[in-house]
Amino acid sequence: MNQDMMRDRRITVLCYGDSNTYGYNPMNGMRYPEDVRWTGRLQKLLGEDYRVIEEGCNGRTTVFDDPVEGWKNGLNYLRPCLNTHKPIDFVILMLGTNDLKETFHATAEDIADGAGTLVHVIQEFTQVKQGYVPKIILVSPPEIGEGIRKSDFSGAFYESAIDRSREFPKWYRRTAEKYGGIFFDAARYIKPSAEDSVHLSPEAHKELAEQLYQVLKDH
């Protein structure tokens, strides 16, 4: 991109994810305030030279059609989303948790491959539509907590989701390397809340924002 054009606008960071990007509050099923969500915290850390776009949807998958709410397939909305917000400089992609639901019968490798499909679409589509490919941070999602057995989400996530979520880093790293993305292992820094074993606490949102801030600044 023309350097003068780059100086005339803020750096755009698109955060494409599920309920943990939306900011789902496990205490009440509502949404955390903007200054609690990791996306809002990231905006504050980055400052006015950056524009952080929140594109989180509860229940969103990588490439799987939900049998009840098929519109939550992350692939279907990806191109319109990219086109709406272009030009985009960074994409933080954090999807895969919902793919662990029993209805999809997906392995960790399957899910990472689904994430890889999204990375590939981002690369091809942005090259055509905005003339360059944004840097893509592929986030391996946090683990499913041991308390899933007693969680309100136990009907969707069986116990096998715990072990499969622990395999995410291996396969997501492979996917990031395959497509030349930036790998980030969220499970190194954060865990799901004790309330439902899926969604993040305010403290986890804060830590995730701080760690992703460092990744962005390093690149």
MILO-323639 format. One record per residue (C-alpha): x, y, z; residue in three letters; residue number from 1. Coordinates in steps of 0.02 Angstrom, whole numbers. Example, Ala and Ser with C-alpha at 12.3 -4.5 7.8 and 13.67 -1.06 7.14 Angstrom:
// residues 2
+--------+--------+--------+------+-----+
:     c1 :     c2 :     c3 : type : seq :
+--------+--------+--------+------+-----+
:    615 :   -225 :    390 :  ALA :   1 :
:    684 :    -53 :    357 :  SER :   2 :
+--------+--------+--------+------+-----+
// end
This chain:
// residues 219
+--------+--------+--------+------+-----+
:     c1 :     c2 :     c3 : type : seq :
+--------+--------+--------+------+-----+
:      0 :      0 :      0 :  MET :   1 :
:     54 :    179 :    -36 :  ASN :   2 :
:    147 :    245 :    116 :  GLN :   3 :
:     57 :    413 :    110 :  ASP :   4 :
:   -109 :    321 :    119 :  MET :   5 :
:    -48 :    223 :    269 :  MET :   6 :
:     -3 :    385 :    360 :  ARG :   7 :
:   -175 :    459 :    325 :  ASP :   8 :
:   -271 :    327 :    422 :  ARG :   9 :
:   -268 :    224 :    579 :  ARG :  10 :
:   -204 :     45 :    581 :  ILE :  11 :
:   -355 :    -70 :    576 :  THR :  12 :
:   -361 :   -227 :    683 :  VAL :  13 :
:   -506 :   -344 :    646 :  LEU :  14 :
:   -548 :   -464 :    789 :  CYS :  15 :
:   -647 :   -609 :    716 :  TYR :  16 :
:   -710 :   -734 :    842 :  GLY :  17 :
:   -849 :   -808 :    947 :  ASP :  18 :
:   -927 :   -768 :   1115 :  SER :  19 :
:   -759 :   -738 :   1197 :  ASN :  20 :
:   -727 :   -601 :   1070 :  THR :  21 :
:   -905 :   -538 :   1089 :  TYR :  22 :
:   -876 :   -528 :   1276 :  GLY :  23 :
:  -1003 :   -652 :   1345 :  TYR :  24 :
:  -1019 :   -635 :   1534 :  ASN :  25 :
:  -1032 :   -809 :   1614 :  PRO :  26 :
:  -1105 :   -735 :   1773 :  MET :  27 :
:  -1266 :   -675 :   1694 :  ASN :  28 :
:  -1267 :   -723 :   1510 :  GLY :  29 :
:  -1256 :   -541 :   1457 :  MET :  30 :
:  -1110 :   -444 :   1382 :  ARG :  31 :
:   -964 :   -369 :   1474 :  TYR :  32 :
:   -945 :   -179 :   1459 :  PRO :  33 :
:   -828 :   -117 :   1324 :  GLU :  34 :
:   -691 :    -74 :   1448 :  ASP :  35 :
:   -693 :   -253 :   1516 :  VAL :  36 :
:   -690 :   -347 :   1351 :  ARG :  37 :
:   -517 :   -391 :   1285 :  TRP :  38 :
:   -555 :   -300 :   1124 :  THR :  39 :
:   -597 :   -140 :   1215 :  GLY :  40 :
:   -444 :   -157 :   1326 :  ARG :  41 :
:   -336 :   -188 :   1172 :  LEU :  42 :
:   -402 :    -28 :   1093 :  GLN :  43 :
:   -354 :     70 :   1248 :  LYS :  44 :
:   -180 :     -6 :   1251 :  LEU :  45 :
:   -148 :     27 :   1067 :  LEU :  46 :
:   -211 :    205 :   1071 :  GLY :  47 :
:   -284 :    323 :    942 :  GLU :  48 :
:   -171 :    268 :    800 :  ASP :  49 :
:   -264 :    102 :    795 :  TYR :  50 :
:   -443 :     52 :    761 :  ARG :  51 :
:   -496 :   -112 :    842 :  VAL :  52 :
:   -652 :   -189 :    763 :  ILE :  53 :
:   -752 :   -313 :    867 :  GLU :  54 :
:   -828 :   -453 :    762 :  GLU :  55 :
:   -876 :   -580 :    893 :  GLY :  56 :
:  -1031 :   -689 :    876 :  CYS :  57 :
:  -1094 :   -808 :   1009 :  ASN :  58 :
:  -1086 :   -987 :    946 :  GLY :  59 :
:   -983 :   -949 :    791 :  ARG :  60 :
:   -886 :  -1097 :    720 :  THR :  61 :
:   -742 :  -1104 :    596 :  THR :  62 :
:   -826 :  -1190 :    448 :  VAL :  63 :
:   -963 :  -1299 :    524 :  PHE :  64 :
:  -1150 :  -1269 :    502 :  ASP :  65 :
:  -1240 :  -1269 :    667 :  ASP :  66 :
:  -1392 :  -1386 :    647 :  PRO :  67 :
:  -1505 :  -1258 :    730 :  VAL :  68 :
:  -1421 :  -1091 :    690 :  GLU :  69 :
:  -1328 :  -1121 :    527 :  GLY :  70 :
:  -1291 :   -936 :    506 :  TRP :  71 :
:  -1155 :   -952 :    639 :  LYS :  72 :
:  -1034 :  -1032 :    517 :  ASN :  73 :
:   -883 :   -917 :    521 :  GLY :  74 :
:   -839 :   -950 :    340 :  LEU :  75 :
:  -1004 :   -886 :    274 :  ASN :  76 :
:   -987 :   -713 :    349 :  TYR :  77 :
:   -799 :   -693 :    329 :  LEU :  78 :
:   -791 :   -617 :    155 :  ARG :  79 :
:   -930 :   -489 :    185 :  PRO :  80 :
:   -846 :   -443 :    349 :  CYS :  81 :
:   -677 :   -417 :    267 :  LEU :  82 :
:   -754 :   -315 :    128 :  ASN :  83 :
:   -851 :   -206 :    249 :  THR :  84 :
:   -702 :   -159 :    355 :  HIS :  85 :
:   -563 :   -146 :    224 :  LYS :  86 :
:   -427 :    -91 :    221 :  PRO :  87 :
:   -373 :   -207 :    362 :  ILE :  88 :
:   -196 :   -219 :    428 :  ASP :  89 :
:   -211 :   -357 :    559 :  PHE :  90 :
:   -336 :   -497 :    585 :  VAL :  91 :
:   -344 :   -580 :    755 :  ILE :  92 :
:   -434 :   -744 :    722 :  LEU :  93 :
:   -493 :   -839 :    876 :  MET :  94 :
:   -616 :   -976 :    831 :  LEU :  95 :
:   -631 :  -1162 :    868 :  GLY :  96 :
:   -709 :  -1176 :   1040 :  THR :  97 :
:   -885 :  -1203 :    973 :  ASN :  98 :
:   -820 :  -1332 :    851 :  ASP :  99 :
:   -788 :  -1441 :   1004 :  LEU : 100 :
:   -975 :  -1464 :   1028 :  LYS : 101 :
:  -1025 :  -1645 :   1018 :  GLU : 102 :
:  -1141 :  -1615 :    872 :  THR : 103 :
:   -993 :  -1586 :    755 :  PHE : 104 :
:   -888 :  -1739 :    805 :  HIS : 105 :
:   -731 :  -1641 :    758 :  ALA : 106 :
:   -554 :  -1681 :    811 :  THR : 107 :
:   -432 :  -1544 :    860 :  ALA : 108 :
:   -346 :  -1570 :    693 :  GLU : 109 :
:   -512 :  -1550 :    600 :  ASP : 110 :
:   -545 :  -1388 :    692 :  ILE : 111 :
:   -371 :  -1318 :    658 :  ALA : 112 :
:   -395 :  -1362 :    475 :  ASP : 113 :
:   -558 :  -1264 :    479 :  GLY : 114 :
:   -464 :  -1116 :    550 :  ALA : 115 :
:   -338 :  -1139 :    411 :  GLY : 116 :
:   -477 :  -1125 :    282 :  THR : 117 :
:   -522 :   -956 :    356 :  LEU : 118 :
:   -341 :   -897 :    353 :  VAL : 119 :
:   -328 :   -947 :    170 :  HIS : 120 :
:   -488 :   -853 :    128 :  VAL : 121 :
:   -425 :   -698 :    218 :  ILE : 122 :
:   -263 :   -703 :    119 :  GLN : 123 :
:   -343 :   -730 :    -52 :  GLU : 124 :
:   -489 :   -612 :    -28 :  PHE : 125 :
:   -392 :   -464 :     43 :  THR : 126 :
:   -259 :   -477 :    -91 :  GLN : 127 :
:   -394 :   -450 :   -220 :  VAL : 128 :
:   -505 :   -326 :   -128 :  LYS : 129 :
:   -378 :   -213 :    -43 :  GLN : 130 :
:   -217 :   -251 :   -136 :  GLY : 131 :
:   -120 :   -326 :      9 :  TYR : 132 :
:   -136 :   -462 :    141 :  VAL : 133 :
:   -153 :   -413 :    324 :  PRO : 134 :
:    -47 :   -495 :    456 :  LYS : 135 :
:   -149 :   -636 :    531 :  ILE : 136 :
:   -134 :   -684 :    714 :  ILE : 137 :
:   -205 :   -859 :    730 :  LEU : 138 :
:   -257 :   -885 :    911 :  VAL : 139 :
:   -266 :  -1060 :    981 :  SER : 140 :
:   -419 :  -1043 :   1096 :  PRO : 141 :
:   -413 :  -1071 :   1284 :  PRO : 142 :
:   -452 :  -1244 :   1351 :  GLU : 143 :
:   -621 :  -1307 :   1405 :  ILE : 144 :
:   -624 :  -1313 :   1594 :  GLY : 145 :
:   -641 :  -1469 :   1701 :  GLU : 146 :
:   -805 :  -1404 :   1769 :  GLY : 147 :
:   -893 :  -1426 :   1602 :  ILE : 148 :
:   -982 :  -1577 :   1676 :  ARG : 149 :
:  -1083 :  -1461 :   1787 :  LYS : 150 :
:  -1090 :  -1313 :   1670 :  SER : 151 :
:  -1246 :  -1245 :   1589 :  ASP : 152 :
:  -1160 :  -1291 :   1426 :  PHE : 153 :
:  -1136 :  -1474 :   1471 :  SER : 154 :
:  -1271 :  -1525 :   1349 :  GLY : 155 :
:  -1170 :  -1458 :   1204 :  ALA : 156 :
:   -992 :  -1492 :   1264 :  PHE : 157 :
:   -958 :  -1669 :   1323 :  TYR : 158 :
:   -808 :  -1714 :   1430 :  GLU : 159 :
:   -709 :  -1763 :   1276 :  SER : 160 :
:   -702 :  -1578 :   1232 :  ALA : 161 :
:   -579 :  -1552 :   1375 :  ILE : 162 :
:   -444 :  -1664 :   1303 :  ASP : 163 :
:   -474 :  -1606 :   1125 :  ARG : 164 :
:   -456 :  -1425 :   1176 :  SER : 165 :
:   -287 :  -1467 :   1252 :  ARG : 166 :
:   -229 :  -1525 :   1081 :  GLU : 167 :
:   -267 :  -1357 :   1000 :  PHE : 168 :
:    -92 :  -1280 :   1016 :  PRO : 169 :
:     -9 :  -1422 :    920 :  LYS : 170 :
:   -126 :  -1412 :    773 :  TRP : 171 :
:   -152 :  -1223 :    770 :  TYR : 172 :
:     35 :  -1197 :    769 :  ARG : 173 :
:     47 :  -1313 :    619 :  ARG : 174 :
:    -91 :  -1215 :    531 :  THR : 175 :
:     -8 :  -1048 :    566 :  ALA : 176 :
:    156 :  -1112 :    497 :  GLU : 177 :
:     71 :  -1182 :    343 :  LYS : 178 :
:     -6 :  -1016 :    297 :  TYR : 179 :
:    127 :   -899 :    363 :  GLY : 180 :
:     22 :   -831 :    504 :  GLY : 181 :
:     73 :   -776 :    678 :  ILE : 182 :
:     35 :   -912 :    806 :  PHE : 183 :
:    -29 :   -866 :    979 :  PHE : 184 :
:    -72 :   -995 :   1113 :  ASP : 185 :
:   -205 :   -916 :   1224 :  ALA : 186 :
:   -204 :  -1066 :   1343 :  ALA : 187 :
:    -28 :  -1017 :   1400 :  ARG : 188 :
:    -99 :   -862 :   1481 :  TYR : 189 :
:   -284 :   -884 :   1517 :  ILE : 190 :
:   -413 :  -1012 :   1573 :  LYS : 191 :
:   -602 :  -1013 :   1561 :  PRO : 192 :
:   -703 :   -953 :   1709 :  SER : 193 :
:   -756 :  -1069 :   1849 :  ALA : 194 :
:   -936 :  -1014 :   1817 :  GLU : 195 :
:   -960 :  -1110 :   1655 :  ASP : 196 :
:   -790 :  -1179 :   1601 :  SER : 197 :
:   -806 :  -1099 :   1429 :  VAL : 198 :
:   -809 :   -910 :   1443 :  HIS : 199 :
:   -681 :   -789 :   1510 :  LEU : 200 :
:   -676 :   -691 :   1672 :  SER : 201 :
:   -636 :   -505 :   1673 :  PRO : 202 :
:   -460 :   -548 :   1731 :  GLU : 203 :
:   -436 :   -664 :   1582 :  ALA : 204 :
:   -497 :   -529 :   1463 :  HIS : 205 :
:   -369 :   -411 :   1537 :  LYS : 206 :
:   -227 :   -536 :   1520 :  GLU : 207 :
:   -275 :   -583 :   1342 :  LEU : 208 :
:   -278 :   -400 :   1290 :  ALA : 209 :
:   -107 :   -368 :   1365 :  GLU : 210 :
:    -29 :   -520 :   1282 :  GLN : 211 :
:   -105 :   -484 :   1111 :  LEU : 212 :
:    -48 :   -304 :   1128 :  TYR : 213 :
:    131 :   -367 :   1142 :  GLN : 214 :
:    108 :   -477 :    989 :  VAL : 215 :
:     42 :   -332 :    887 :  LEU : 216 :
:    180 :   -215 :    940 :  LYS : 217 :
:    311 :   -348 :    900 :  ASP : 218 :
:    245 :   -358 :    722 :  HIS : 219 :
+--------+--------+--------+------+-----+
// end
